């Protein structure tokens, strides 16, 4: 909720996230860091992990609709957004989905660059899509997820991304 409030303007409620977690047609992935031990009354304990990024996908018929992809700004540029997107697309492949779509702020060049690396193409524009700013959204599409070449493409991306995040001392647990 904290990331949503800080960087998305609180677009989803706690109940909305809970619905995503419980829905068989949804995948909600998180990136997290272990929180340091808490010291209370001289006793050590471990608190919950800190979420630094997340992504969500809806499975609608044969389409993967990516609803959110967010990495805390402090951790951007380290391959973590790529890792989330890769895992969402791998989930789409496992579900047998044929194409993927999403909306992105027209001004979000970093996100557009990420999606273009993965082969997404601009398919349209939603005028004044973002209520808080009145900014347009670009509609992006990627087709042919069910083709054998896509599976090979994901394998190639996985190797590159795991190598990149290792440069920043991140460990990936599948």
N, C-alpha and C positions, 0 to 999 in steps of 0.2 A: 504494500500500500504506500509505503514511504516513497519508493521510486516513482510510482504512478503519480502521486501528488506533486512531487518535485519537478518531474520532467515531462509529464503528460497532462498536467492540470487536473488530475483526479478524474479521468474519464471513466474508469471502472470502479465500482464499489467492491467492498470485501465480499459481498454476496455474489457478485459477478465472477470474481476469481474463484470462489468456492464452486460455483456452477461449472466453470471450466475444468477444475480438478476432477469433479465427479462425472462429467459427461463422457460417454464412450465415443462420441464423435469429435472430441477435442483432445488436443495434446498441449499441455503447458509445461515447458521446460524451464529450469532455473540454473543460473550460475551462482555459486555461493562460495564464501570464504568462511572457514571456521572462526568463530568469535573467540577471543582470548579468554582464559579462565577468569571467572568472577571470584573476588575475594570478599566474603561476608563473614564477619566475626572471626576472622583468622582461618576459616575453612575455605579450601579451594573448591570450585565447582566449574562446570563448563556450561556456558549459555548456548543458545541456539546460534546457528550459522547466520551470516549476513548475506542477503541476496544482493548481488551486484549486477545482475542482468537476467532477462527472461524473454521467452518467445512463446507465442501461442498460434496454433493452427486449428482451423475447423475443417472437418471432413464433410463436404456437402456433395452428395452424389459422387461424381468422379473428379471433383475439384478440391484442391487444398487451398483454403483461404487463410493466408497468414494475417492475423489480426493485430499482433504486436510483436515487435522485435526491439529490445531496448538493452543497452549496456550503459552503466553509470559512466559519465564523462571521464572520470579519473582513470578508467580502465579501457577506454576506447583506443583504437589503433594498435591493439595487441593481438588481433585475430579472434577475439572472443565473439564478436558479432558474426563473423564467418562461421565459427563453430556452432553457434545457435542455429543459424540458417541451414547449415549442412545437416544438423540433426533433425530439424523440422522437415527438410526435403527427404531425408532417409525414412522418416516416419511416413511421409506421403507415399513413398515407394512401397513400403511394407503394407500399406493399406490398399495398394493397387490403384491409386489415384492417377489420373492422366495428365492433369495440368495444375498449375499453381497461379494464384493471383494475390494481389495486395494493393493497398493504397499507401502512398508516401507523400509527405509534404513536397511541393514543387521546389522549395528552396533547400531541401535537405540533400546537399551534394554528396556528403559522405555515405548516406544510405543509398542514394542512387548509384553511386560507384560500386558499392557492395553488391547490389542486386544485378547490375550489368555484368559484373564478373561471373555471376552464376547463370547468365544467359537470359535474364528477364528483359523484356522489351516493353516500351511504352505503348499502351493500347488506347489510352484516352485520358481525359481530364475531368475531374469533378469540381465544378466551380464553387468556391466558398465552402468547401467541404468541412473545414475545421472551424467550428463555431466560435472558439475563443479568439481566433485571430482573423477569421474570414479568408484564410489562405486556401488556395486551390490544392487539390490532391491529384497526383498523377496515378493512373491505374496501370499497373504492371502485370504482365502475363508471362508465363513460361509453359510451353506445351511439351508434349512427347515424354512425359515422366515415365511412362510405361515402356519406353523403348530400351533395348539392351544397352545402347550407347549411353543413356543417362546413368545407368548403374556404374558403368566404367568411369564416366565423368565424376560421379560422386566419390569413387574410390581414389581418383587422382586428387580431388580437392581435399579429401580426408588426410592424405599423406602430407600435402602442402600445409594444411592448417595445423596439424599436430606438430610439425616442424617449427612453424612460426610461433605458436604459443609456448613451445619449449624454450625459445630464445628469451622469453620473459619469465622463465622459471615457473610456468603454470604446469600443473599436472592434470591430465584428463582421465577421468574414470567413466567408462562407458556403462 
